Amino acid sequence: MPIEPGSDQERLMLGRWIKAGQDLIVGSSALGESYLDPKVVRPPDIAKKSEDYVKYDHEVAVKLPHLKGRFRWDLEKYFRDRYGPYLPKD
């Protein structure tokens, strides 16, 4: 079931998505379109974070369909404009 735009659930989910994709190569794809390139070799800890991010990215796109396909820079601006500069704490 989709999450309502402007809701606290949207703030939490989008904030977690932004945090999860920081410093990951897969974090540069549009929301819902991230994937793991098998040609990229990652250290085990980064590989696990990347796998988790891709899975979460696809979940977020289903829950926030109004944001699907938008890129990180646009979603970070969307987040700041609506919820301020601080990401939620986990």
N, CA, C and O atoms as a Tinker XYZ file with bonds, in Angstrom:
   360  protein
     1  N      0.836000   -1.182000    0.000000    73     2
     2  CA     0.000000    0.000000    0.000000    64     1     3
     3  C      0.885000    1.251000    0.000000    63     2     4     5
     4  O      1.777000    1.373000    0.840000    81     3
     5  N      0.650000    2.172000   -0.923000    73     3     6
     6  CA     1.464000    3.392000   -1.008000    64     5     7
     7  C      1.355000    4.273000    0.239000    63     6     8     9
     8  O      0.332000    4.296000    0.924000    81     7
     9  N      2.424000    4.982000    0.502000    73     7    10
    10  CA     2.489000    5.916000    1.625000    64     9    11
    11  C      2.099000    7.299000    1.107000    63    10    12    13
    12  O      2.482000    7.698000    0.007000    81    11
    13  N      1.351000    8.002000    1.900000    73    11    14
    14  CA     0.837000    9.335000    1.555000    64    13    15
    15  C      1.973000   10.363000    1.463000    63    14    16    17
    16  O      2.810000   10.430000    2.364000    81    15
    17  N      2.017000   11.172000    0.379000    73    15    18
    18  CA     3.011000   12.240000    0.287000    64    17    19
    19  C      2.855000   13.221000    1.452000    63    18    20    21
    20  O      1.743000   13.564000    1.851000    81    19
    21  N      3.994000   13.661000    1.985000    73    19    22
    22  CA     3.985000   14.630000    3.069000    64    21    23
    23  C      3.782000   14.034000    4.444000    63    22    24    25
    24  O      3.762000   14.769000    5.431000    81    23
    25  N      3.631000   12.716000    4.539000    73    23    26
    26  CA     3.395000   12.065000    5.835000    64    25    27
    27  C      4.708000   11.814000    6.573000    63    26    28    29
    28  O      5.791000   11.877000    5.993000    81    27
    29  N      4.581000   11.531000    7.854000    73    27    30
    30  CA     5.756000   11.196000    8.651000    64    29    31
    31  C      6.381000    9.896000    8.147000    63    30    32    33
    32  O      7.601000    9.740000    8.187000    81    31
    33  N      5.560000    8.967000    7.677000    73    31    34
    34  CA     6.082000    7.723000    7.115000    64    33    35
    35  C      6.947000    8.010000    5.893000    63    34    36    37
    36  O      7.994000    7.387000    5.715000    81    35
    37  N      6.517000    8.950000    5.050000    73    35    38
    38  CA     7.316000    9.319000    3.889000    64    37    39
    39  C      8.646000    9.909000    4.344000    63    38    40    41
    40  O      9.699000    9.557000    3.812000    81    39
    41  N      8.600000   10.794000    5.316000    73    39    42
    42  CA     9.829000   11.419000    5.833000    64    41    43
    43  C     10.812000   10.365000    6.325000    63    42    44    45
    44  O     12.001000   10.427000    6.010000    81    43
    45  N     10.323000    9.403000    7.092000    73    43    46
    46  CA    11.199000    8.373000    7.645000    64    45    47
    47  C     11.765000    7.459000    6.555000    63    46    48    49
    48  O     12.958000    7.155000    6.553000    81    47
    49  N     10.913000    7.027000    5.640000    73    47    50
    50  CA    11.346000    6.105000    4.591000    64    49    51
    51  C     12.317000    6.782000    3.623000    63    50    52    53
    52  O     13.344000    6.205000    3.266000    81    51
    53  N     11.997000    7.987000    3.206000    73    51    54
    54  CA    12.875000    8.701000    2.277000    64    53    55
    55  C     14.193000    9.070000    2.950000    63    54    56    57
    56  O     15.250000    8.979000    2.325000    81    55
    57  N     14.145000    9.483000    4.209000    73    55    58
    58  CA    15.368000    9.795000    4.940000    64    57    59
    59  C     16.265000    8.581000    5.066000    63    58    60    61
    60  O     17.482000    8.688000    4.919000    81    59
    61  N     15.681000    7.436000    5.336000    73    59    62
    62  CA    16.463000    6.192000    5.437000    64    61    63
    63  C     17.060000    5.839000    4.075000    63    62    64    65
    64  O     18.205000    5.393000    3.996000    81    63
    65  N     16.284000    6.037000    2.997000    73    63    66
    66  CA    16.782000    5.755000    1.648000    64    65    67
    67  C     17.989000    6.644000    1.326000    63    66    68    69
    68  O     18.986000    6.168000    0.783000    81    67
    69  N     17.896000    7.923000    1.659000    73    67    70
    70  CA    18.999000    8.853000    1.406000    64    69    71
    71  C     20.245000    8.413000    2.168000    63    70    72    73
    72  O     21.337000    8.356000    1.603000    81    71
    73  N     20.076000    8.104000    3.443000    73    71    74
    74  CA    21.213000    7.682000    4.259000    64    73    75
    75  C     21.819000    6.378000    3.760000    63    74    76    77
    76  O     23.041000    6.236000    3.712000    81    75
    77  N     20.975000    5.434000    3.391000    73    75    78
    78  CA    21.452000    4.111000    2.979000    64    77    79
    79  C     22.276000    4.182000    1.694000    63    78    80    81
    80  O     23.195000    3.382000    1.514000    81    79
    81  N     21.972000    5.111000    0.809000    73    79    82
    82  CA    22.672000    5.193000   -0.469000    64    81    83
    83  C     23.916000    6.054000   -0.470000    63    82    84    85
    84  O     24.616000    6.130000   -1.480000    81    83
    85  N     24.200000    6.700000    0.641000    73    83    86
    86  CA    25.373000    7.557000    0.695000    64    85    87
    87  C     26.635000    6.720000    0.536000    63    86    88    89
    88  O     26.778000    5.675000    1.171000    81    87
    89  N     27.543000    7.178000   -0.308000    73    87    90
    90  CA    28.843000    6.547000   -0.543000    64    89    91
    91  C     28.760000    5.183000   -1.227000    63    90    92    93
    92  O     29.727000    4.423000   -1.193000    81    91
    93  N     27.620000    4.860000   -1.848000    73    91    94
    94  CA    27.512000    3.607000   -2.588000    64    93    95
    95  C     27.369000    3.909000   -4.076000    63    94    96    97
    96  O     26.673000    4.851000   -4.455000    81    95
    97  N     28.014000    3.126000   -4.906000    73    95    98
    98  CA    27.913000    3.306000   -6.352000    64    97    99
    99  C     26.477000    3.107000   -6.801000    63    98   100   101
   100  O     26.001000    3.835000   -7.672000    81    99
   101  N     25.778000    2.142000   -6.229000    73    99   102
   102  CA    24.393000    1.875000   -6.625000    64   101   103
   103  C     23.474000    3.014000   -6.216000    63   102   104   105
   104  O     22.347000    3.104000   -6.704000    81   103
   105  N     23.935000    3.880000   -5.332000    73   103   106
   106  CA    23.119000    4.988000   -4.859000    64   105   107
   107  C     22.969000    6.123000   -5.853000    63   106   108   109
   108  O     22.347000    7.137000   -5.535000    81   107
   109  N     23.528000    5.981000   -7.055000    73   107   110
   110  CA    23.426000    7.055000   -8.035000    64   109   111
   111  C     22.318000    6.820000   -9.061000    63   110   112   113
   112  O     22.120000    7.648000   -9.950000    81   111
   113  N     21.599000    5.714000   -8.951000    73   111   114
   114  CA    20.488000    5.436000   -9.856000    64   113   115
   115  C     19.234000    6.142000   -9.366000    63   114   116   117
   116  O     19.146000    6.548000   -8.207000    81   115
   117  N     18.274000    6.281000  -10.255000    73   115   118
   118  CA    16.988000    6.868000   -9.869000    64   117   119
   119  C     16.272000    5.915000   -8.910000    63   118   120   121
   120  O     16.534000    4.713000   -8.905000    81   119
   121  N     15.369000    6.466000   -8.102000    73   119   122
   122  CA    14.628000    5.671000   -7.132000    64   121   123
   123  C     13.905000    4.530000   -7.833000    63   122   124   125
   124  O     13.135000    4.741000   -8.770000    81   123
   125  N     14.170000    3.320000   -7.359000    73   123   126
   126  CA    13.540000    2.122000   -7.895000    64   125   127
   127  C     14.306000    1.475000   -9.026000    63   126   128   129
   128  O     13.903000    0.416000   -9.507000    81   127
   129  N     15.402000    2.079000   -9.469000    73   127   130
   130  CA    16.131000    1.572000  -10.622000    64   129   131
   131  C     17.559000    1.129000  -10.303000    63   130   132   133
   132  O     18.332000    0.858000  -11.222000    81   131
   133  N     17.922000    1.052000   -9.042000    73   131   134
   134  CA    19.283000    0.648000   -8.708000    64   133   135
   135  C     19.462000   -0.849000   -8.974000    63   134   136   137
   136  O     18.511000   -1.630000   -8.931000    81   135
   137  N     20.697000   -1.213000   -9.247000    73   135   138
   138  CA    21.030000   -2.616000   -9.508000    64   137   139
   139  C     22.498000   -2.827000   -9.171000    63   138   140   141
   140  O     23.259000   -1.871000   -9.023000    81   139
   141  N     22.880000   -4.082000   -9.053000    73   139   142
   142  CA    24.276000   -4.418000   -8.783000    64   141   143
   143  C     24.943000   -4.826000  -10.087000    63   142   144   145
   144  O     24.512000   -5.774000  -10.742000    81   143
   145  N     25.983000   -4.118000  -10.455000    73   143   146
   146  CA    26.747000   -4.454000  -11.650000    64   145   147
   147  C     27.723000   -5.564000  -11.272000    63   146   148   149
   148  O     28.587000   -5.363000  -10.418000    81   147
   149  N     27.597000   -6.718000  -11.892000    73   147   150
   150  CA    28.476000   -7.841000  -11.515000    64   149   151
   151  C     29.941000   -7.603000  -11.856000    63   150   152   153
   152  O     30.806000   -8.326000  -11.361000    81   151
   153  N     30.244000   -6.605000  -12.693000    73   151   154
   154  CA    31.635000   -6.314000  -13.058000    64   153   155
   155  C     32.342000   -5.486000  -11.989000    63   154   156   157
   156  O     33.568000   -5.372000  -12.003000    81   155
   157  N     31.575000   -4.906000  -11.059000    73   155   158
   158  CA    32.172000   -4.085000  -10.006000    64   157   159
   159  C     32.486000   -4.973000   -8.804000    63   158   160   161
   160  O     31.602000   -5.616000   -8.238000    81   159
   161  N     33.760000   -4.992000   -8.430000    73   159   162
   162  CA    34.194000   -5.778000   -7.275000    64   161   163
   163  C     34.148000   -4.876000   -6.048000    63   162   164   165
   164  O     34.724000   -3.788000   -6.036000    81   163
   165  N     33.452000   -5.349000   -5.018000    73   163   166
   166  CA    33.298000   -4.576000   -3.784000    64   165   167
   167  C     33.852000   -5.382000   -2.613000    63   166   168   169
   168  O     33.767000   -6.610000   -2.612000    81   167
   169  N     34.415000   -4.705000   -1.625000    73   167   170
   170  CA    34.788000   -5.410000   -0.396000    64   169   171
   171  C     33.529000   -6.020000    0.222000    63   170   172   173
   172  O     32.431000   -5.507000    0.003000    81   171
   173  N     33.665000   -7.094000    0.981000    73   171   174
   174  CA    32.484000   -7.779000    1.536000    64   173   175
   175  C     31.509000   -6.870000    2.290000    63   174   176   177
   176  O     30.297000   -7.014000    2.130000    81   175
   177  N     32.005000   -5.947000    3.100000    73   175   178
   178  CA    31.108000   -5.074000    3.861000    64   177   179
   179  C     30.329000   -4.127000    2.947000    63   178   180   181
   180  O     29.144000   -3.882000    3.176000    81   179
   181  N     30.980000   -3.599000    1.923000    73   179   182
   182  CA    30.313000   -2.708000    0.966000    64   181   183
   183  C     29.355000   -3.509000    0.082000    63   182   184   185
   184  O     28.288000   -3.015000   -0.281000    81   183
   185  N     29.728000   -4.729000   -0.261000    73   183   186
   186  CA    28.848000   -5.577000   -1.077000    64   185   187
   187  C     27.535000   -5.833000   -0.345000    63   186   188   189
   188  O     26.466000   -5.765000   -0.952000    81   187
   189  N     27.604000   -6.124000    0.940000    73   187   190
   190  CA    26.393000   -6.376000    1.734000    64   189   191
   191  C     25.540000   -5.106000    1.814000    63   190   192   193
   192  O     24.323000   -5.164000    1.634000    81   191
   193  N     26.175000   -3.962000    2.084000    73   191   194
   194  CA    25.440000   -2.693000    2.141000    64   193   195
   195  C     24.784000   -2.391000    0.793000    63   194   196   197
   196  O     23.656000   -1.902000    0.744000    81   195
   197  N     25.489000   -2.682000   -0.295000    73   195   198
   198  CA    24.950000   -2.438000   -1.631000    64   197   199
   199  C     23.753000   -3.334000   -1.916000    63   198   200   201
   200  O     22.745000   -2.872000   -2.451000    81   199
   201  N     23.855000   -4.606000   -1.565000    73   199   202
   202  CA    22.732000   -5.534000   -1.754000    64   201   203
   203  C     21.520000   -5.091000   -0.955000    63   202   204   205
   204  O     20.397000   -5.098000   -1.460000    81   203
   205  N     21.749000   -4.706000    0.292000    73   203   206
   206  CA    20.651000   -4.235000    1.142000    64   205   207
   207  C     20.022000   -2.964000    0.572000    63   206   208   209
   208  O     18.803000   -2.796000    0.606000    81   207
   209  N     20.867000   -2.071000    0.048000    73   207   210
   210  CA    20.364000   -0.824000   -0.522000    64   209   211
   211  C     19.484000   -1.088000   -1.744000    63   210   212   213
   212  O     18.405000   -0.509000   -1.867000    81   211
   213  N     19.934000   -1.943000   -2.632000    73   211   214
   214  CA    19.161000   -2.234000   -3.850000    64   213   215
   215  C     17.798000   -2.797000   -3.480000    63   214   216   217
   216  O     16.781000   -2.404000   -4.052000    81   215
   217  N     17.780000   -3.703000   -2.537000    73   215   218
   218  CA    16.506000   -4.287000   -2.083000    64   217   219
   219  C     15.608000   -3.190000   -1.499000    63   218   220   221
   220  O     14.425000   -3.112000   -1.831000    81   219
   221  N     16.170000   -2.349000   -0.635000    73   219   222
   222  CA    15.393000   -1.275000   -0.016000    64   221   223
   223  C     14.939000   -0.250000   -1.056000    63   222   224   225
   224  O     13.819000    0.254000   -0.980000    81   223
   225  N     15.792000    0.058000   -2.015000    73   223   226
   226  CA    15.453000    1.000000   -3.079000    64   225   227
   227  C     14.191000    0.547000   -3.816000    63   226   228   229
   228  O     13.311000    1.358000   -4.101000    81   227
   229  N     14.107000   -0.724000   -4.117000    73   227   230
   230  CA    12.941000   -1.252000   -4.833000    64   229   231
   231  C     11.692000   -1.232000   -3.944000    63   230   232   233
   232  O     10.589000   -0.981000   -4.429000    81   231
   233  N     11.864000   -1.494000   -2.651000    73   231   234
   234  CA    10.744000   -1.418000   -1.707000    64   233   235
   235  C     10.220000    0.018000   -1.603000    63   234   236   237
   236  O      9.011000    0.245000   -1.611000    81   235
   237  N     11.130000    0.976000   -1.507000    73   235   238
   238  CA    10.753000    2.389000   -1.377000    64   237   239
   239  C      9.991000    2.846000   -2.622000    63   238   240   241
   240  O      9.017000    3.590000   -2.510000    81   239
   241  N     10.419000    2.415000   -3.786000    73   239   242
   242  CA     9.738000    2.801000   -5.030000    64   241   243
   243  C      8.292000    2.309000   -5.051000    63   242   244   245
   244  O      7.414000    2.972000   -5.603000    81   243
   245  N      8.049000    1.146000   -4.450000    73   243   246
   246  CA     6.681000    0.613000   -4.388000    64   245   247
   247  C      5.850000    1.414000   -3.387000    63   246   248   249
   248  O      4.685000    1.720000   -3.644000    81   247
   249  N      6.449000    1.750000   -2.249000    73   247   250
   250  CA     5.727000    2.471000   -1.193000    64   249   251
   251  C      5.567000    3.959000   -1.492000    63   250   252   253
   252  O      4.619000    4.590000   -1.023000    81   251
   253  N      6.494000    4.521000   -2.273000    73   251   254
   254  CA     6.453000    5.949000   -2.614000    64   253   255
   255  C      6.414000    6.110000   -4.135000    63   254   256   257
   256  O      7.341000    6.672000   -4.718000    81   255
   257  N      5.356000    5.626000   -4.780000    73   255   258
   258  CA     5.321000    5.668000   -6.254000    64   257   259
   259  C      5.354000    7.082000   -6.831000    63   258   260   261
   260  O      5.748000    7.270000   -7.983000    81   259
   261  N      4.951000    8.062000   -6.053000    73   259   262
   262  CA     4.986000    9.451000   -6.531000    64   261   263
   263  C      6.417000    9.977000   -6.658000    63   262   264   265
   264  O      6.636000   11.032000   -7.253000    81   263
   265  N      7.390000    9.254000   -6.105000    73   263   266
   266  CA     8.793000    9.673000   -6.184000    64   265   267
   267  C      9.628000    8.758000   -7.088000    63   266   268   269
   268  O     10.786000    9.065000   -7.372000    81   267
   269  N      9.064000    7.660000   -7.532000    73   267   270
   270  CA     9.793000    6.681000   -8.341000    64   269   271
   271  C     10.353000    7.341000   -9.600000    63   270   272   273
   272  O      9.679000    8.129000  -10.263000    81   271
   273  N     11.608000    6.998000   -9.911000    73   271   274
   274  CA    12.256000    7.512000  -11.116000    64   273   275
   275  C     12.986000    8.825000  -10.930000    63   274   276   277
   276  O     13.682000    9.281000  -11.837000    81   275
   277  N     12.840000    9.436000   -9.773000    73   275   278
   278  CA    13.549000   10.696000   -9.510000    64   277   279
   279  C     14.942000   10.377000   -8.969000    63   278   280   281
   280  O     15.137000    9.379000   -8.275000    81   279
   281  N     15.903000   11.238000   -9.295000    73   279   282
   282  CA    17.282000   10.999000   -8.894000    64   281   283
   283  C     17.574000   11.556000   -7.503000    63   282   284   285
   284  O     16.844000   12.393000   -6.972000    81   283
   285  N     18.670000   11.056000   -6.938000    73   283   286
   286  CA    19.074000   11.385000   -5.575000    64   285   287
   287  C     19.112000   12.892000   -5.323000    63   286   288   289
   288  O     18.556000   13.361000   -4.330000    81   287
   289  N     19.748000   13.647000   -6.194000    73   287   290
   290  CA    19.859000   15.100000   -5.962000    64   289   291
   291  C     18.480000   15.739000   -5.856000    63   290   292   293
   292  O     18.269000   16.639000   -5.043000    81   291
   293  N     17.537000   15.271000   -6.682000    73   291   294
   294  CA    16.182000   15.810000   -6.665000    64   293   295
   295  C     15.439000   15.384000   -5.394000    63   294   296   297
   296  O     14.693000   16.170000   -4.809000    81   295
   297  N     15.648000   14.157000   -4.982000    73   295   298
   298  CA    14.977000   13.671000   -3.773000    64   297   299
   299  C     15.572000   14.270000   -2.504000    63   298   300   301
   300  O     14.858000   14.481000   -1.524000    81   299
   301  N     16.872000   14.543000   -2.514000    73   299   302
   302  CA    17.468000   15.227000   -1.368000    64   301   303
   303  C     16.895000   16.638000   -1.245000    63   302   304   305
   304  O     16.625000   17.101000   -0.137000    81   303
   305  N     16.708000   17.323000   -2.377000    73   303   306
   306  CA    16.095000   18.654000   -2.365000    64   305   307
   307  C     14.637000   18.562000   -1.912000    63   306   308   309
   308  O     14.188000   19.369000   -1.099000    81   307
   309  N     13.908000   17.595000   -2.429000    73   307   310
   310  CA    12.519000   17.363000   -2.031000    64   309   311
   311  C     12.439000   17.179000   -0.511000    63   310   312   313
   312  O     11.581000   17.763000    0.152000    81   311
   313  N     13.344000   16.361000    0.025000    73   311   314
   314  CA    13.363000   16.095000    1.464000    64   313   315
   315  C     13.643000   17.386000    2.244000    63   314   316   317
   316  O     12.915000   17.710000    3.183000    81   315
   317  N     14.687000   18.120000    1.862000    73   315   318
   318  CA    15.047000   19.359000    2.562000    64   317   319
   319  C     13.930000   20.383000    2.510000    63   318   320   321
   320  O     13.637000   21.037000    3.511000    81   319
   321  N     13.302000   20.528000    1.350000    73   319   322
   322  CA    12.231000   21.518000    1.193000    64   321   323
   323  C     11.026000   21.206000    2.077000    63   322   324   325
   324  O     10.353000   22.124000    2.545000    81   323
   325  N     10.748000   19.932000    2.310000    73   323   326
   326  CA     9.567000   19.543000    3.087000    64   325   327
   327  C      9.853000   19.281000    4.558000    63   326   328   329
   328  O      9.033000   19.578000    5.427000    81   327
   329  N     11.018000   18.725000    4.820000    73   327   330
   330  CA    11.279000   18.237000    6.192000    64   329   331
   331  C     12.484000   18.871000    6.867000    63   330   332   333
   332  O     12.766000   18.571000    8.027000    81   331
   333  N     13.199000   19.741000    6.164000    73   331   334
   334  CA    14.358000   20.387000    6.760000    64   333   335
   335  C     15.649000   19.666000    6.423000    63   334   336   337
   336  O     15.647000   18.669000    5.702000    81   335
   337  N     16.755000   20.181000    6.954000    73   335   338
   338  CA    18.071000   19.665000    6.570000    64   337   339
   339  C     18.507000   18.392000    7.300000    63   338   340   341
   340  O     19.524000   17.800000    6.937000    81   339
   341  N     17.777000   17.968000    8.297000    73   339   342
   342  CA    18.251000   16.846000    9.108000    64   341   343
   343  C     17.543000   15.548000    8.740000    63   342   344   345
   344  O     16.314000   15.476000    8.693000    81   343
   345  N     18.355000   14.525000    8.481000    73   343   346
   346  CA    17.799000   13.202000    8.204000    64   345   347
   347  C     17.379000   12.556000    9.514000    63   346   348   349
   348  O     17.975000   12.829000   10.556000    81   347
   349  N     16.352000   11.696000    9.476000    73   347   350
   350  CA    15.918000   11.047000   10.718000    64   349   351
   351  C     16.982000   10.086000   11.247000    63   350   352   353
   352  O     17.751000    9.502000   10.483000    81   351
   353  N     17.006000    9.940000   12.554000    73   351   354
   354  CA    17.927000    8.979000   13.174000    64   353   355
   355  C     17.307000    7.600000   13.057000    63   354   356   357
   356  O     16.086000    7.453000   13.113000    81   355
   357  N     18.145000    6.594000   12.895000    73   355   358
   358  CA    17.618000    5.226000   12.762000    64   357   359
   359  C     17.009000    4.723000   14.032000    63   358   360
   360  O     16.524000    3.593000   14.079000    81   359
